[in-house]
Amino acid sequence: MKAFVILSDTHRNTAPLAKIAVVLAESDYIVHLGDMASDARELVRDYPEKTYVVAGNNDFFGGESEYVIEAEGRRIFLCHGHRYGVKRGTARLVQAAKEHLCDVALYGHTHEPDVHEEGGVLVVNPGCMTRLSPRQTYCYLVVADKKAVATIVDVRALP
């Protein structure tokens, strides 16, 4: 079993990360899907072997635009989503995931949490943990025995 913490669109508001510090430490992977990728510096410093950061449309100083991660027999496509027009739907994102032979696609950009299956691909947007979203969320993804289960977590409900 592998556990992922998926973040996106932190926009220089890293305070909510303190609320999930234990979850970050215990996870197998930490993914930041861009907008402000620089907010993940401490995560990369503290957890370099398990942190993946993609560049978003507000990240102007480098960074990978996409990654593919293999975990527990699943291939997972990571991107910010703006290049695939995700504000108008996820069909192009799903197509890109399939082209990379992935059956899970993680994206951000919209600030709205989303978990659905489309064309055989599990599509996941963690939302964002900042005031830019009415729901302040991240995603906890568990991959085990070729099964992937995504849970959206509202950080306002945490102690």
HELIX and SHEET records of a PDB file:
HELIX    1   1 ALA A   15  ILE A   20  5                                   6    
HELIX    2   2 ALA A   21  GLU A   26  1                                   6    
HELIX    3   3 ALA A   37  ALA A   40  5                                   4    
HELIX    4   4 ARG A   41  ASP A   46  1                                   6    
HELIX    5   5 HIS A   82  TYR A   84  5                                   3    
HELIX    6   6 VAL A   86  ARG A   88  5                                   3    
HELIX    7   7 ALA A   91  GLU A   99  1                                   9    
HELIX    8   8 VAL A  155  ALA A  157  5                                   3    
SHEET    1   A 5 THR A  51  VAL A  53  0                                        
SHEET    2   A 5 TYR A  29  HIS A  32  1                                        
SHEET    3   A 5 LYS A   2  LEU A   7  1                                        
SHEET    4   A 5 THR A 137  ALA A 144 -1                                        
SHEET    5   A 5 LYS A 147  ASP A 154 -1                                        
SHEET    1   B 5 GLU A  66  ALA A  71  0                                        
SHEET    2   B 5 ARG A  74  CYS A  79 -1                                        
SHEET    3   B 5 VAL A 104  LEU A 106  1                                        
SHEET    4   B 5 VAL A 121  PRO A 126  1                                        
SHEET    5   B 5 PRO A 113  GLU A 118 -1                                        
END                                                                             
